Amino acid sequence: HSSLARLVSLPFDQIKIDKSFLLGDEKSVLRIVKAITDLCHALGRVVVVEGVETQASWDRLAALGCDLAQGYCVSPPRHPDEIEGLLAELSIPRPPAPGSAASRGIVKPAGPRPALRSG
């Protein structure tokens, strides 16, 4: 048994919208994404969308209020050895140590998100 009221008490700072929500009838999909985004923002949460493949898709999702994207639009999969250089290139701080306050979402990165580039 689950309740939407439980969302208020759950310890999370972001929600990820699965790429499966981006498939199917576009009009109904956009309504669902917008509803999820509005609910999450009302709870003070960040919305991440996965499976974003093109700049046009990201532009549409960002217009609905989605905060972050994962997918080929941002970057193809990378080898772990490449990640530190990529973070430095994008001026993104290293991930916090596991178990630290920042790793539990208490500290959020400041500044605007970088513009996405299609490759």
DRENSE-934410 format. One record per atom (N, C-alpha, C, CB): x, y, z; residue in three letters; atom name. Coordinates in Angstrom, 1 decimal, decimal comma, always signed. Glycine has a CB too. Layout:
<zases>
xx:yy:zz:type:atom
X:Y:Z:ala:CA
...
</zases>
This chain:
<zases>
xx:yy:zz:type:atom
+0,8:-1,2:+0,0:his:N
+0,0:+0,0:+0,0:his:CA
+0,9:+1,2:+0,0:his:C
-1,0:+0,0:+1,2:his:CB
+0,6:+2,2:-0,8:ser:N
+1,4:+3,4:-1,0:ser:CA
+0,5:+4,6:-1,0:ser:C
+2,2:+3,3:-2,3:ser:CB
+1,1:+5,7:-0,6:ser:N
+0,3:+7,0:-0,5:ser:CA
+1,2:+8,1:-1,0:ser:C
-0,2:+7,2:+0,9:ser:CB
+0,6:+9,0:-1,7:leu:N
+1,4:+10,2:-2,1:leu:CA
+1,8:+11,1:-0,9:leu:C
+0,6:+11,1:-3,1:leu:CB
+1,0:+11,0:+0,1:ala:N
+1,3:+11,8:+1,3:ala:CA
+2,6:+11,4:+1,9:ala:C
+0,2:+11,7:+2,4:ala:CB
+3,0:+10,1:+1,7:arg:N
+4,3:+9,6:+2,2:arg:CA
+5,5:+10,3:+1,6:arg:C
+4,4:+8,1:+2,0:arg:CB
+5,3:+10,9:+0,4:leu:N
+6,4:+11,6:-0,3:leu:CA
+7,0:+12,7:+0,5:leu:C
+5,9:+12,1:-1,6:leu:CB
+6,1:+13,3:+1,3:val:N
+6,6:+14,5:+2,1:val:CA
+7,6:+14,0:+3,2:val:C
+5,4:+15,1:+2,8:val:CB
+7,5:+12,8:+3,7:ser:N
+8,4:+12,4:+4,8:ser:CA
+9,6:+11,5:+4,3:ser:C
+7,6:+11,6:+5,8:ser:CB
+9,6:+11,2:+3,0:leu:N
+10,7:+10,3:+2,5:leu:CA
+12,0:+11,2:+2,3:leu:C
+10,3:+9,7:+1,1:leu:CB
+13,1:+10,7:+2,7:pro:N
+14,4:+11,4:+2,7:pro:CA
+15,0:+11,4:+1,3:pro:C
+15,3:+10,9:+3,7:pro:CB
+14,5:+12,1:+0,4:phe:N
+15,1:+12,2:-1,0:phe:CA
+15,2:+13,7:-1,4:phe:C
+14,4:+11,3:-2,0:phe:CB
+16,1:+14,0:-2,2:asp:N
+16,2:+15,4:-2,7:asp:CA
+16,0:+15,6:-4,2:asp:C
+17,5:+16,0:-2,3:asp:CB
+15,9:+14,4:-4,9:gln:N
+15,6:+14,5:-6,3:gln:CA
+14,9:+13,2:-6,7:gln:C
+16,9:+14,6:-7,1:gln:CB
+14,2:+13,3:-7,8:ile:N
+13,4:+12,2:-8,4:ile:CA
+13,8:+12,1:-9,8:ile:C
+11,9:+12,3:-8,2:ile:CB
+14,0:+10,8:-10,3:lys:N
+14,4:+10,6:-11,7:lys:CA
+13,2:+10,1:-12,5:lys:C
+15,6:+9,6:-11,7:lys:CB
+12,9:+10,7:-13,6:ile:N
+11,9:+10,3:-14,5:ile:CA
+12,5:+9,3:-15,5:ile:C
+11,2:+11,5:-15,2:ile:CB
+12,1:+8,1:-15,5:asp:N
+12,6:+7,0:-16,3:asp:CA
+12,3:+7,4:-17,8:asp:C
+12,0:+5,7:-15,9:asp:CB
+13,3:+6,9:-18,6:lys:N
+13,1:+7,2:-20,1:lys:CA
+11,9:+6,6:-20,7:lys:C
+14,4:+6,7:-20,8:lys:CB
+11,3:+5,5:-20,0:ser:N
+10,1:+4,9:-20,5:ser:CA
+9,0:+5,9:-20,6:ser:C
+9,7:+3,7:-19,7:ser:CB
+9,0:+6,9:-19,7:phe:N
+8,0:+8,0:-19,7:phe:CA
+8,0:+8,8:-21,0:phe:C
+8,1:+8,9:-18,5:phe:CB
+9,2:+8,8:-21,7:leu:N
+9,4:+9,6:-22,9:leu:CA
+8,9:+8,9:-24,1:leu:C
+10,8:+10,0:-23,0:leu:CB
+8,4:+7,7:-24,0:leu:N
+8,0:+6,9:-25,1:leu:CA
+6,4:+7,0:-25,2:leu:C
+8,4:+5,4:-25,0:leu:CB
+5,9:+6,7:-26,4:gly:N
+4,4:+6,6:-26,5:gly:CA
+3,8:+7,9:-27,0:gly:C
+3,8:+6,3:-25,2:gly:CB
+2,5:+8,1:-26,7:asp:N
+1,8:+9,2:-27,1:asp:CA
+2,3:+10,5:-26,5:asp:C
+0,3:+9,1:-26,8:asp:CB
+2,9:+11,4:-27,3:glu:N
+3,6:+12,6:-26,8:glu:CA
+2,7:+13,5:-25,9:glu:C
+4,1:+13,4:-28,0:glu:CB
+1,5:+13,7:-26,3:lys:N
+0,6:+14,6:-25,5:lys:CA
+0,4:+14,1:-24,1:lys:C
-0,7:+14,8:-26,2:lys:CB
+0,1:+12,8:-24,0:ser:N
-0,1:+12,3:-22,6:ser:CA
+1,2:+12,2:-21,9:ser:C
-0,8:+10,9:-22,7:ser:CB
+2,3:+11,9:-22,5:val:N
+3,6:+11,8:-21,9:val:CA
+4,0:+13,2:-21,3:val:C
+4,7:+11,3:-22,9:val:CB
+3,8:+14,2:-22,1:leu:N
+4,2:+15,5:-21,6:leu:CA
+3,3:+15,9:-20,4:leu:C
+4,0:+16,6:-22,7:leu:CB
+2,0:+15,5:-20,4:arg:N
+1,2:+15,8:-19,2:arg:CA
+1,7:+15,1:-18,0:arg:C
-0,3:+15,4:-19,5:arg:CB
+2,1:+13,9:-18,1:ile:N
+2,6:+13,1:-17,0:ile:CA
+3,9:+13,7:-16,5:ile:C
+2,9:+11,6:-17,4:ile:CB
+4,8:+14,1:-17,4:val:N
+6,1:+14,7:-17,0:val:CA
+5,8:+16,0:-16,3:val:C
+7,0:+14,9:-18,2:val:CB
+4,9:+16,8:-16,8:lys:N
+4,6:+18,1:-16,2:lys:CA
+4,0:+17,9:-14,8:lys:C
+3,6:+18,9:-17,1:lys:CB
+3,1:+16,9:-14,6:ala:N
+2,5:+16,7:-13,3:ala:CA
+3,6:+16,2:-12,3:ala:C
+1,4:+15,6:-13,5:ala:CB
+4,5:+15,3:-12,7:ile:N
+5,5:+14,8:-11,9:ile:CA
+6,4:+16,0:-11,5:ile:C
+6,4:+13,7:-12,5:ile:CB
+6,8:+16,8:-12,5:thr:N
+7,7:+18,0:-12,2:thr:CA
+7,0:+19,0:-11,2:thr:C
+8,0:+18,7:-13,5:thr:CB
+5,8:+19,3:-11,4:asp:N
+5,1:+20,2:-10,6:asp:CA
+5,0:+19,7:-9,1:asp:C
+3,7:+20,5:-11,1:asp:CB
+4,7:+18,4:-9,0:leu:N
+4,6:+17,8:-7,7:leu:CA
+6,0:+17,8:-7,0:leu:C
+4,1:+16,3:-7,8:leu:CB
+7,0:+17,4:-7,7:cys:N
+8,4:+17,4:-7,1:cys:CA
+8,8:+18,8:-6,7:cys:C
+9,4:+16,8:-8,1:cys:CB
+8,6:+19,8:-7,5:his:N
+8,9:+21,2:-7,2:his:CA
+8,1:+21,7:-6,0:his:C
+8,7:+22,1:-8,4:his:CB
+6,9:+21,3:-5,9:ala:N
+6,1:+21,7:-4,7:ala:CA
+6,6:+21,1:-3,5:ala:C
+4,6:+21,2:-4,9:ala:CB
+7,3:+20,0:-3,6:leu:N
+8,0:+19,3:-2,4:leu:CA
+9,4:+19,8:-2,2:leu:C
+7,9:+17,8:-2,5:leu:CB
+9,9:+20,7:-3,1:gly:N
+11,2:+21,2:-3,0:gly:CA
+12,3:+20,2:-3,5:gly:C
+11,6:+21,5:-1,6:gly:CB
+11,9:+19,3:-4,4:arg:N
+12,8:+18,3:-5,0:arg:CA
+13,2:+18,7:-6,4:arg:C
+12,1:+16,9:-5,0:arg:CB
+14,4:+18,1:-6,8:val:N
+14,9:+18,3:-8,1:val:CA
+14,4:+17,2:-9,0:val:C
+16,5:+18,4:-8,1:val:CB
+14,2:+17,5:-10,3:val:N
+13,7:+16,5:-11,3:val:CA
+14,8:+16,2:-12,3:val:C
+12,4:+17,1:-12,0:val:CB
+15,1:+15,0:-12,4:val:N
+16,1:+14,5:-13,3:val:CA
+15,4:+13,6:-14,3:val:C
+17,3:+13,7:-12,6:val:CB
+15,7:+13,8:-15,6:val:N
+15,1:+13,0:-16,7:val:CA
+16,2:+12,2:-17,3:val:C
+14,3:+13,8:-17,7:val:CB
+16,0:+10,9:-17,4:glu:N
+17,0:+10,0:-18,1:glu:CA
+16,6:+9,7:-19,5:glu:C
+17,3:+8,7:-17,3:glu:CB
+17,6:+9,4:-20,3:gly:N
+17,3:+9,0:-21,7:gly:CA
+17,1:+10,1:-22,6:gly:C
+16,1:+8,1:-21,7:gly:CB
+17,6:+11,3:-22,3:val:N
+17,5:+12,5:-23,2:val:CA
+18,5:+12,4:-24,2:val:C
+17,6:+13,8:-22,3:val:CB
+18,1:+12,2:-25,5:glu:N
+19,0:+11,9:-26,6:glu:CA
+19,3:+13,2:-27,4:glu:C
+18,5:+10,9:-27,4:glu:CB
+18,5:+14,1:-27,5:thr:N
+18,7:+15,3:-28,4:thr:CA
+18,5:+16,6:-27,6:thr:C
+17,7:+15,2:-29,6:thr:CB
+19,1:+17,7:-28,2:gln:N
+18,9:+19,0:-27,6:gln:CA
+17,4:+19,4:-27,7:gln:C
+19,8:+20,0:-28,4:gln:CB
+16,7:+19,1:-28,8:ala:N
+15,3:+19,4:-28,9:ala:CA
+14,5:+18,7:-27,8:ala:C
+14,8:+19,0:-30,3:ala:CB
+14,8:+17,5:-27,5:ser:N
+14,1:+16,8:-26,4:ser:CA
+14,4:+17,5:-25,1:ser:C
+14,5:+15,3:-26,3:ser:CB
+15,6:+17,8:-24,8:trp:N
+16,0:+18,5:-23,6:trp:CA
+15,3:+19,9:-23,5:trp:C
+17,5:+18,7:-23,4:trp:CB
+15,3:+20,6:-24,6:asp:N
+14,6:+21,9:-24,6:asp:CA
+13,1:+21,8:-24,2:asp:C
+14,7:+22,6:-25,9:asp:CB
+12,5:+20,8:-24,7:arg:N
+11,1:+20,6:-24,4:arg:CA
+10,9:+20,2:-23,0:arg:C
+10,5:+19,4:-25,3:arg:CB
+11,7:+19,3:-22,4:leu:N
+11,6:+18,9:-21,1:leu:CA
+12,0:+20,0:-20,1:leu:C
+12,5:+17,7:-20,8:leu:CB
+13,0:+20,8:-20,4:ala:N
+13,4:+21,9:-19,6:ala:CA
+12,2:+23,0:-19,5:ala:C
+14,6:+22,6:-20,1:ala:CB
+11,5:+23,1:-20,6:ala:N
+10,3:+24,0:-20,7:ala:CA
+9,2:+23,5:-19,7:ala:C
+9,8:+24,2:-22,1:ala:CB
+9,2:+22,2:-19,5:leu:N
+8,2:+21,7:-18,6:leu:CA
+8,7:+21,8:-17,1:leu:C
+7,9:+20,2:-18,9:leu:CB
+9,9:+22,2:-16,9:gly:N
+10,4:+22,4:-15,6:gly:CA
+11,4:+21,4:-15,1:gly:C
+9,3:+22,5:-14,6:gly:CB
+11,8:+20,5:-15,9:cys:N
+12,8:+19,5:-15,5:cys:CA
+14,1:+20,2:-15,3:cys:C
+13,0:+18,3:-16,6:cys:CB
+14,8:+19,8:-14,2:asp:N
+16,0:+20,5:-13,8:asp:CA
+17,3:+19,9:-14,4:asp:C
+16,1:+20,4:-12,3:asp:CB
+17,4:+18,6:-14,5:leu:N
+18,6:+18,0:-15,0:leu:CA
+18,3:+16,8:-16,0:leu:C
+19,4:+17,4:-13,8:leu:CB
+19,3:+16,5:-16,8:ala:N
+19,1:+15,5:-17,8:ala:CA
+20,3:+14,5:-17,8:ala:C
+19,0:+16,1:-19,2:ala:CB
+20,0:+13,2:-18,1:gln:N
+21,0:+12,2:-18,3:gln:CA
+20,7:+11,7:-19,7:gln:C
+20,9:+11,1:-17,2:gln:CB
+21,8:+11,3:-20,4:gly:N
+21,6:+10,7:-21,7:gly:CA
+22,6:+11,2:-22,7:gly:C
+20,2:+11,0:-22,2:gly:CB
+22,5:+10,7:-23,9:tyr:N
+23,5:+11,0:-25,0:tyr:CA
+23,5:+12,5:-25,3:tyr:C
+23,2:+10,3:-26,2:tyr:CB
+22,4:+13,2:-25,0:cys:N
+22,5:+14,7:-25,2:cys:CA
+23,5:+15,4:-24,3:cys:C
+21,1:+15,3:-24,9:cys:CB
+23,7:+14,8:-23,1:val:N
+24,7:+15,3:-22,2:val:CA
+26,1:+14,7:-22,5:val:C
+24,3:+15,1:-20,7:val:CB
+26,1:+13,4:-22,6:ser:N
+27,4:+12,7:-22,8:ser:CA
+27,1:+11,3:-23,1:ser:C
+28,3:+12,9:-21,6:ser:CB
+27,9:+10,7:-24,0:pro:N
+27,8:+9,2:-24,2:pro:CA
+28,4:+8,6:-22,9:pro:C
+28,5:+8,7:-25,5:pro:CB
+28,2:+7,3:-22,7:pro:N
+28,8:+6,6:-21,6:pro:CA
+30,3:+6,8:-21,6:pro:C
+28,5:+5,1:-21,6:pro:CB
+30,9:+7,0:-20,4:arg:N
+32,3:+7,3:-20,3:arg:CA
+33,0:+6,2:-19,4:arg:C
+32,6:+8,7:-19,7:arg:CB
+34,3:+6,0:-19,7:his:N
+35,1:+5,1:-18,9:his:CA
+35,3:+5,8:-17,5:his:C
+36,4:+4,7:-19,6:his:CB
+35,3:+5,1:-16,4:pro:N
+35,5:+5,7:-15,1:pro:CA
+36,8:+6,6:-15,1:pro:C
+35,6:+4,7:-14,0:pro:CB
+37,8:+6,2:-15,8:asp:N
+39,1:+7,0:-15,8:asp:CA
+38,9:+8,4:-16,4:asp:C
+40,2:+6,3:-16,5:asp:CB
+37,9:+8,6:-17,2:glu:N
+37,6:+9,9:-17,9:glu:CA
+36,8:+10,8:-17,0:glu:C
+36,9:+9,6:-19,2:glu:CB
+36,1:+10,4:-16,0:ile:N
+35,2:+11,2:-15,3:ile:CA
+35,8:+12,4:-14,6:ile:C
+34,4:+10,3:-14,3:ile:CB
+36,9:+12,2:-13,9:glu:N
+37,5:+13,3:-13,2:glu:CA
+37,9:+14,4:-14,1:glu:C
+38,8:+12,8:-12,4:glu:CB
+38,5:+14,1:-15,3:gly:N
+38,8:+15,1:-16,3:gly:CA
+37,6:+15,8:-16,8:gly:C
+39,6:+14,5:-17,4:gly:CB
+36,5:+15,1:-17,1:leu:N
+35,3:+15,6:-17,6:leu:CA
+34,7:+16,6:-16,5:leu:C
+34,3:+14,5:-17,9:leu:CB
+34,7:+16,2:-15,3:leu:N
+34,1:+17,1:-14,2:leu:CA
+35,0:+18,4:-14,1:leu:C
+34,1:+16,4:-12,8:leu:CB
+36,3:+18,3:-14,2:ala:N
+37,1:+19,5:-14,2:ala:CA
+36,8:+20,4:-15,4:ala:C
+38,6:+19,1:-14,2:ala:CB
+36,7:+19,8:-16,6:glu:N
+36,4:+20,5:-17,8:glu:CA
+35,1:+21,3:-17,7:glu:C
+36,3:+19,6:-19,0:glu:CB
+34,1:+20,7:-17,0:leu:N
+32,8:+21,4:-16,9:leu:CA
+32,7:+22,2:-15,6:leu:C
+31,7:+20,3:-16,9:leu:CB
+33,8:+22,3:-14,9:ser:N
+33,8:+23,0:-13,6:ser:CA
+32,8:+22,5:-12,6:ser:C
+33,6:+24,5:-13,8:ser:CB
+32,7:+21,2:-12,5:ile:N
+31,8:+20,5:-11,6:ile:CA
+32,7:+19,9:-10,5:ile:C
+30,9:+19,4:-12,3:ile:CB
+32,3:+20,2:-9,2:pro:N
+33,2:+19,7:-8,1:pro:CA
+33,1:+18,2:-8,1:pro:C
+32,7:+20,3:-6,8:pro:CB
+34,1:+17,6:-7,5:arg:N
+34,2:+16,1:-7,3:arg:CA
+33,0:+15,7:-6,5:arg:C
+35,5:+15,6:-6,7:arg:CB
+32,5:+14,5:-6,7:pro:N
+31,4:+14,0:-5,9:pro:CA
+31,9:+13,9:-4,4:pro:C
+30,9:+12,6:-6,4:pro:CB
+31,0:+14,1:-3,4:pro:N
+31,4:+14,0:-2,0:pro:CA
+31,7:+12,6:-1,6:pro:C
+30,2:+14,6:-1,1:pro:CB
+32,4:+12,5:-0,6:ala:N
+32,8:+11,1:+0,0:ala:CA
+31,5:+10,4:+0,5:ala:C
+33,8:+11,3:+1,1:ala:CB
+31,4:+9,1:+0,2:pro:N
+30,2:+8,4:+0,7:pro:CA
+30,1:+8,6:+2,2:pro:C
+30,4:+6,9:+0,4:pro:CB
+28,8:+8,8:+2,7:gly:N
+28,6:+9,0:+4,1:gly:CA
+28,7:+10,4:+4,6:gly:C
+29,4:+8,2:+4,9:gly:CB
+29,3:+11,3:+3,7:ser:N
+29,4:+12,7:+4,2:ser:CA
+28,0:+13,4:+4,1:ser:C
+30,4:+13,5:+3,3:ser:CB
+28,0:+14,6:+4,7:ala:N
+26,7:+15,4:+4,7:ala:CA
+26,3:+15,7:+3,3:ala:C
+26,8:+16,7:+5,5:ala:CB
+27,3:+16,0:+2,4:ala:N
+27,0:+16,4:+1,0:ala:CA
+26,4:+15,2:+0,3:ala:C
+28,2:+16,9:+0,3:ala:CB
+27,0:+14,0:+0,6:ser:N
+26,5:+12,8:-0,1:ser:CA
+25,0:+12,5:+0,2:ser:C
+27,4:+11,6:+0,2:ser:CB
+24,6:+13,0:+1,3:arg:N
+23,2:+12,8:+1,7:arg:CA
+22,2:+13,9:+1,2:arg:C
+23,1:+12,6:+3,2:arg:CB
+22,8:+14,7:+0,4:gly:N
+21,9:+15,8:-0,2:gly:CA
+21,8:+17,0:+0,6:gly:C
+20,6:+15,2:-0,5:gly:CB
+22,6:+17,2:+1,6:ile:N
+22,4:+18,4:+2,5:ile:CA
+23,0:+19,6:+1,8:ile:C
+23,1:+18,1:+3,9:ile:CB
+24,1:+19,4:+1,1:val:N
+24,7:+20,5:+0,4:val:CA
+24,5:+20,3:-1,1:val:C
+26,3:+20,5:+0,6:val:CB
+24,0:+21,4:-1,8:lys:N
+23,7:+21,3:-3,2:lys:CA
+24,6:+22,2:-4,0:lys:C
+22,2:+21,7:-3,5:lys:CB
+25,0:+21,8:-5,2:pro:N
+25,9:+22,6:-6,0:pro:CA
+25,3:+23,9:-6,3:pro:C
+26,3:+21,9:-7,3:pro:CB
+26,1:+25,0:-6,3:ala:N
+25,6:+26,3:-6,6:ala:CA
+25,9:+26,6:-8,1:ala:C
+26,3:+27,3:-5,7:ala:CB
+25,2:+27,6:-8,6:gly:N
+25,5:+28,1:-9,9:gly:CA
+24,6:+27,5:-11,0:gly:C
+26,9:+27,8:-10,3:gly:CB
+24,6:+28,1:-12,2:pro:N
+23,7:+27,7:-13,2:pro:CA
+24,2:+26,4:-13,8:pro:C
+23,6:+28,7:-14,3:pro:CB
+23,3:+25,6:-14,3:arg:N
+23,7:+24,3:-15,0:arg:CA
+24,3:+24,7:-16,4:arg:C
+22,5:+23,3:-15,1:arg:CB
+25,3:+23,9:-16,8:pro:N
+25,9:+24,2:-18,1:pro:CA
+24,9:+23,9:-19,2:pro:C
+27,2:+23,4:-18,3:pro:CB
+25,0:+24,6:-20,3:ala:N
+24,1:+24,4:-21,5:ala:CA
+24,5:+23,0:-22,1:ala:C
+24,3:+25,5:-22,6:ala:CB
+23,4:+22,3:-22,5:leu:N
+23,7:+21,0:-23,1:leu:CA
+24,1:+21,2:-24,5:leu:C
+22,4:+20,1:-22,9:leu:CB
+24,9:+20,3:-25,0:arg:N
+25,4:+20,3:-26,4:arg:CA
+25,0:+18,9:-27,0:arg:C
+26,9:+20,5:-26,5:arg:CB
+24,5:+19,0:-28,2:ser:N
+24,3:+17,7:-28,9:ser:CA
+25,5:+17,3:-29,6:ser:C
+23,0:+17,8:-29,9:ser:CB
+25,8:+16,1:-29,6:gly:N
+27,1:+15,6:-30,2:gly:CA
+26,9:+15,1:-31,5:gly:C
+27,7:+14,6:-29,4:gly:CB
</zases>
